[in-house]
Amino acid sequence: MIIGIDARFALGKRRGIGNYTLHLISYLAKIDQVNQYILYVDRSDEEGILPKQHNILVKTLKPRIYPIWEQLILPIQALRDKIDILHCTANTFPIWNNQKPKLIVTIHDVMFLKEELKSGSLYQFLGKKYRAFIVKNFSHIPFSIITVSQFSKQDLLNTVRKLVPETVFHTYESYDSLFDKSNNYESKAILKSELGINYPYILALGATDPRKNTRNIIQVFANLKEKYGIDYRLIIAGIPEANHFIFHDLISSLNLQESVLLTGFVSRDILVALYQCSTIFIYPSLYEGFGIPLLEAMVSGTPIISSNVTSIPEIVGDAGILVEPTNLNQLEASIIKLLSDQSLRLDLIDKGLKRVKKFSWESMAMKTLEIYISTARSKTMSNG
């Protein structure tokens, strides 16, 4: 087969979809030396991270304007390349309907179809509307749909009623092996030199998107400082520096300027160090299709407090404390309990290190390859 993959999100600053796409490509390169792959991107691979081998070709398509690239440039090039399968990895896809090439799409979650989950910025709002338009009106076009958890699969089927369950599959994600090769002494040195951190802290990953619950995290931390005088700081990673101002008023009003550090995007080495040296990791997200940061914390030996909603219980199992994410009292009590109970922390660390072994990028890639093969053999569309 000739298999085309939309690999745009593997390049540049990577979050969930980008990490999924990069690891899919990397492990397909390891397990499949037979089929031919064309990786379609919209920029140069400045990091040199895409695999280089005889059966993989990278093509840069321009212009980078998102809907034009996806709806016009990509499908025209795919037809020219005479590919058999086109895998779009980021929720949306070209809305052709000529069944050539056969289309596979990964829909990581359907939060963009849920009105109660509002986007935090104009860019996020427009992106949500675009994704919702494509999935609501054209989800019958792909031959196969891949999701990233059992929850995400069922949520998609419940939300988009016209889909046929037999055409929807789930393949669990995993974590970057870099998180499994850390050294505590080196991590402490990295944090001190790069961020000036040499104190005990609680780690969270934040975002302007309200579903990440960042404002509530800050409020709960303020309550803990006021009620219990905890000798910890709060580190929130992942919010672009240009958006830090969104939280400055809240931090100032709670008098937390010296206690809360917003790091912005950080390198993988720094993120590894942040996980490994934190006392606990809190992730009270309102909605997750999977939640790679949960695995990153587990493999780093960091105890977790997370949400009891969406896919999170499926991923965490008994390896973390799960709370109602909008119940600030419950989140507050769980943090105090975990900070004060070393035996509980050690128990959760042990359970996390065992549970994380259940998740493998190689297994994900092998199952995805099986979906490519079965889709290629399909003669007619079964979900049209």
C-alpha positions in Angstrom: 0.0 0.0 0.0 0.8 3.7 -0.3 -0.3 5.3 2.9 -0.6 9.1 3.4 -0.5 10.6 6.8 -1.4 14.2 7.8 1.7 14.8 9.9 1.4 18.6 10.4 1.0 18.4 14.2 4.1 16.3 14.6 6.2 19.4 13.9 6.5 22.6 16.0 5.2 22.9 19.6 3.5 19.6 20.3 0.7 18.9 22.7 -1.6 15.9 22.7 -2.4 15.5 19.0 1.2 16.4 18.0 2.6 13.8 20.4 0.1 11.2 19.1 1.0 11.9 15.5 4.8 11.9 16.0 4.8 8.6 18.0 2.4 7.0 15.5 4.8 7.8 12.6 7.9 6.8 14.6 6.6 3.4 15.5 5.1 2.7 12.2 8.6 3.3 10.8 9.9 0.7 13.2 7.3 -2.1 12.6 6.5 -1.6 8.9 9.3 -1.8 6.3 6.9 -3.0 3.5 4.3 -0.4 2.9 5.1 3.0 1.5 4.4 6.2 3.5 4.0 9.8 2.5 4.0 12.2 5.4 2.2 15.5 4.5 3.4 18.5 6.4 3.0 22.3 6.1 6.4 23.4 7.3 10.0 22.1 7.2 11.2 19.5 9.7 13.7 21.8 11.5 14.1 19.4 14.4 14.8 16.5 12.1 12.4 14.3 14.1 10.5 12.6 11.2 11.9 9.2 10.4 14.2 8.8 7.4 14.1 5.5 5.7 13.5 4.0 2.2 9.7 3.6 2.6 9.0 7.0 4.0 8.7 10.3 2.0 8.0 13.7 3.5 6.2 16.3 1.4 5.8 19.9 2.4 2.6 21.4 1.0 1.8 25.2 0.9 0.1 27.5 1.8 -0.3 26.7 5.5 -3.7 28.3 5.8 -5.5 25.5 7.8 -8.8 25.0 5.9 -7.3 25.6 2.5 -4.4 23.2 3.2 -6.8 20.5 4.5 -9.7 20.9 2.1 -7.9 21.7 -1.1 -4.1 21.3 -1.1 -4.0 17.9 0.7 -6.7 16.0 -1.2 -5.3 17.2 -4.6 -1.8 16.0 -3.7 -3.2 12.7 -2.3 -4.9 12.0 -5.6 -1.7 12.9 -7.5 0.3 10.5 -5.4 -2.2 7.7 -6.0 -2.2 6.8 -2.3 -4.5 3.9 -1.1 -5.1 5.2 2.5 -5.1 8.7 3.8 -5.0 9.0 7.6 -5.9 12.4 9.0 -4.7 12.5 12.6 -6.3 15.6 14.1 -10.1 15.3 14.3 -10.9 16.8 10.9 -10.4 15.7 7.3 -11.0 16.6 3.6 -14.7 16.4 2.8 -14.5 14.6 -0.5 -16.7 11.6 -1.2 -15.2 9.7 -4.1 -13.7 6.9 -1.9 -10.3 7.3 -3.4 -8.1 7.2 -1.5 -9.9 5.6 1.4 -10.0 7.9 4.4 -9.2 7.1 8.0 -9.5 9.9 10.6 -8.5 9.9 14.3 -11.1 11.8 16.4 -9.4 12.2 19.7 -12.6 13.5 21.5 -15.8 15.4 20.7 -15.5 18.2 23.2 -15.9 20.6 20.2 -19.4 19.3 19.8 -20.4 20.0 23.4 -21.8 23.5 24.0 -21.1 23.3 27.7 -17.4 23.1 27.1 -16.6 26.7 25.9 -13.4 27.6 24.3 -11.1 30.2 25.9 -9.9 32.3 23.0 -11.1 33.4 19.5 -8.7 31.0 17.9 -10.0 28.1 19.9 -13.6 29.2 19.2 -13.1 29.3 15.5 -11.2 26.0 15.6 -14.1 24.4 17.5 -16.6 25.7 15.0 -14.6 24.3 12.1 -14.2 20.9 13.7 -17.9 20.7 14.6 -18.9 21.6 11.1 -16.8 18.8 9.6 -17.7 16.1 12.1 -21.4 16.9 12.3 -22.0 17.0 8.5 -19.4 14.7 7.0 -18.5 12.0 9.6 -20.1 9.4 7.2 -17.2 9.9 4.7 -14.3 8.1 6.5 -14.1 4.4 6.0 -12.7 4.0 9.6 -12.5 6.3 12.6 -9.9 5.8 15.3 -10.4 7.2 18.9 -8.0 7.1 21.8 -10.0 5.5 24.6 -13.1 3.4 25.1 -14.7 6.5 26.6 -13.9 8.6 23.6 -15.3 5.9 21.3 -18.6 5.7 23.1 -18.8 9.5 23.5 -18.4 9.8 19.7 -21.0 7.2 19.0 -23.4 8.8 21.4 -22.8 12.3 20.0 -22.8 11.5 16.3 -25.7 9.1 15.9 -25.2 8.2 12.2 -21.9 6.4 12.8 -21.8 2.6 12.6 -20.0 1.1 15.7 -18.1 -1.4 13.6 -16.3 1.4 11.8 -15.0 3.0 15.0 -11.9 1.7 16.8 -9.9 2.8 19.8 -6.1 2.7 20.2 -4.6 3.8 23.6 -1.9 6.4 23.6 1.3 6.2 25.6 4.1 8.5 26.8 7.5 9.7 25.5 10.3 7.3 26.6 12.2 10.4 27.7 10.1 10.4 30.9 11.3 6.9 31.7 15.0 7.8 31.7 15.1 10.7 34.2 17.6 11.2 37.1 16.4 13.1 40.2 19.8 14.7 40.8 20.0 16.0 37.2 16.4 17.1 37.3 16.9 19.2 40.4 19.9 20.8 38.7 18.0 21.6 35.5 15.1 23.2 37.4 17.5 25.3 39.5 19.5 26.5 36.5 16.6 27.0 34.0 13.7 28.1 36.2 15.3 29.0 39.6 13.3 26.3 41.3 14.9 24.9 44.4 11.8 24.5 46.6 9.0 22.0 47.1 6.1 22.4 44.7 2.8 21.1 43.4 2.7 20.7 39.6 -0.2 21.4 37.2 -0.6 21.8 33.5 -2.6 24.8 32.6 -4.3 26.3 29.6 -6.5 29.2 28.7 -9.1 26.6 27.7 -11.6 26.5 30.6 -11.8 22.7 30.6 -8.3 22.5 32.0 -9.7 24.1 35.2 -6.7 26.4 35.7 -8.5 29.2 37.6 -9.9 26.7 40.1 -6.5 25.2 40.6 -5.1 28.6 41.5 -8.1 29.2 43.8 -7.7 25.9 45.6 -4.0 26.6 46.1 -4.8 29.9 47.6 -7.3 28.3 50.0 -4.6 25.8 51.1 -2.1 28.6 51.7 -4.6 30.5 53.8 -6.1 27.6 55.8 -3.1 25.4 56.3 -0.1 27.6 55.5 1.4 24.9 53.3 5.1 25.4 52.5 4.7 24.6 48.8 4.6 26.6 45.6 2.4 26.0 42.6 4.0 25.5 39.2 1.7 25.7 36.2 3.3 24.7 32.9 1.9 24.9 29.4 0.3 28.3 29.2 1.9 30.4 26.4 3.6 33.4 27.9 1.5 35.7 25.7 -1.5 34.5 27.7 -0.2 34.7 31.2 -2.0 38.0 31.6 -5.3 36.1 31.7 -4.4 34.8 35.1 -2.3 37.7 36.5 -5.4 39.5 38.0 -6.5 36.3 39.9 -3.0 35.6 41.1 -2.6 39.2 42.3 -6.0 39.3 44.0 -5.1 36.2 46.0 -1.6 37.6 46.8 0.1 34.7 45.2 2.7 36.5 43.1 5.5 34.8 45.1 3.9 31.4 45.3 2.6 30.7 41.8 5.0 30.3 38.8 3.6 30.2 35.2 6.4 28.6 33.1 4.8 28.8 29.6 5.9 26.1 27.2 9.0 24.3 28.3 11.4 21.9 26.6 10.9 18.2 27.1 13.9 18.0 29.4 12.5 20.6 31.7 9.1 19.0 31.6 10.6 15.7 32.6 12.4 17.5 35.5 9.2 19.2 36.6 7.3 16.0 36.8 10.0 14.1 38.6 10.7 16.7 41.3 7.1 17.7 42.1 5.5 16.3 45.3 2.2 15.7 43.6 0.7 16.3 40.1 -2.9 17.7 40.0 -4.9 17.4 36.8 -8.6 18.2 37.5 -9.6 18.5 33.8 -13.3 18.7 33.0 -12.9 16.6 29.8 -10.2 14.4 28.3 -10.3 12.0 25.4 -7.2 10.3 26.9 -4.8 12.4 29.0 -1.1 11.7 28.1 0.1 13.9 31.1 -1.4 11.3 33.5 1.0 8.6 32.1 3.9 11.1 32.1 3.3 11.6 35.8 3.0 7.9 36.6 6.2 7.0 34.8 8.0 9.9 36.5 7.0 8.5 39.9 4.7 11.4 40.8 1.4 10.7 42.7 -1.7 12.0 40.9 -4.9 13.8 41.8 -7.2 14.0 38.8 -10.9 14.0 37.8 -13.5 11.3 38.1 -15.0 12.2 34.7 -14.7 11.3 31.0 -11.7 9.0 30.1 -9.6 9.7 33.2 -10.8 6.9 35.4 -10.2 4.5 32.5 -6.6 5.6 32.3 -5.7 6.2 35.9 -7.5 3.1 37.4 -6.5 2.8 41.1 -3.2 4.7 40.6 -4.4 8.1 41.6 -7.0 10.0 43.7 -10.0 10.9 41.6 -12.2 13.9 42.5 -15.2 15.8 41.1 -13.3 18.5 39.2 -15.7 21.3 40.1 -15.8 20.4 43.8 -13.1 22.7 45.2 -13.5 21.4 48.7 -13.0 17.8 47.6 -9.9 18.8 45.5 -8.6 20.8 48.5 -9.1 17.9 50.9 -7.4 15.5 48.6 -4.3 17.6 48.2 -3.9 18.1 51.9 -4.4 14.3 52.4 -1.7 13.4 49.9 0.7 16.1 51.1 0.5 14.9 54.7 0.4 11.1 54.1 3.8 9.8 52.8 2.6 6.1 52.8 -0.3 7.0 50.5 2.1 8.9 48.2 4.4 5.9 48.0 1.5 3.5 47.4 0.2 5.6 44.5 3.6 6.0 43.0 4.0 2.2 43.0 0.6 1.6 41.5 1.3 4.2 38.8 4.6 2.7 37.8 2.8 -0.7 37.4 -0.2 0.7 35.5 1.7 2.8 33.0 3.2 -0.4 31.6 -0.2 -1.2 30.1 0.2 1.6 27.6 2.5 1.3 24.6 3.0 3.4 21.5 4.2 0.2 19.7 0.9 -1.5 20.4 -1.0 1.6 19.3 1.0 1.6 16.0 0.4 -2.1 15.4 -3.3 -1.8 15.9 -3.4 1.2 13.6 -1.6 -0.7 10.9 -4.2 -3.5 11.3 -6.9 -0.8 10.7 -5.0 0.4 7.6 -4.9 -3.2 6.2 -8.6 -4.0 7.0 -9.7 -0.6 5.5 -7.7 -1.2 2.3 -9.5 -4.5 1.9 -13.0 -2.9 2.3 -14.8 -2.8 -0.9 -17.7 -0.5 0.0 -18.3 2.1 2.7 -20.1 0.7 5.7 -20.9 3.9 7.5 -22.4 5.9 4.7 
